[in-house]
């Protein structure tokens, strides 16, 4: 009887596995995006300190990067909330 159950449930289990892997990949991508933005911010601060850019250029680019970082962190938090709710 257990073999028949396994055979019948195999397609559903396979789909669930695929969906979990897709979700994990998407979460990893969001985390990587946030990290790359942080690296870019650090480089921006370094450019300001070394005088390669002006304060105005720094302020404009920093604002853009901080907005992108906020969006990435919100998306990451939303994904974490959804994955915890599914368990």
N, C-alpha and C positions, 0 to 999 in steps of 0.2 A: 504494500500500500504506500509506503514512503517513497518508493521509486516513482510511482505514478504521480504523487504530489510534487516531487522534484521536477519531473518532466513538465508537468502542467504549469508550474510556477517559474520555470526557467526564463521565459520571455519577459515577464514582469520584473524579475530580479535583475536581469541583464539591463533593462531600461533604467532601473533605479541606479545601478552602478554607473551607467553612462552619464546620467544626469548629475550624480554626485561628482564625477570627474570634471564635467564641464563647469560646475559651480566652483570647485577647487581651483581650476585654471583661471577663472574670472577673478576670484579673490586674490590670487597670486599676482595677476596682472595689475590690479588696482594697487596692491601693496608696492609693486615695483614702480608704478607711476609716481606714487607719493615719495618714494625714496629718491627717484631721479630728480624730482622737483626740489627736494631738500639739498641735494648735491648742487643743483644749479643755483640755489640761493646762497650756498656757501661760496661758490665761485663768484657770484655777484658781489658779495661782501668783500671778497679778496680784491676784486677789480676796483672797488671804491677805495679801499685802503691803499692800494698801490697807485691810485691816481689815473687809472686807465679809462675811467668813466667819470662823468660829473654827477653831482648830487641829484640833479633833475632826472638824468637818465636812470640813475639808481632807483629813485623813488618810483618812477613810472614802471620799470621792469619788476621791482619788488612787489608792487601792488598786484600786477598781473600774476606773478608766481604765487603769492599768498592766496589769491582767489582760487587759482587752480588747485593748490594744496588743500584748501578748505573743501572744495568739491570732491577731491579724491578721498579725503578722510571721511566725509559724510557718506560717500558711496561705500566705503569700506565698513563703516559702522552699520549702515543699512543692510549690507550683505551678512554681517555677523549676526545681527538681530534676526534676520530671516532664517539663517542656518540653525540658530539656537531654537527658534520656534518650531522648526520642522522636526527636531529630535524629540 
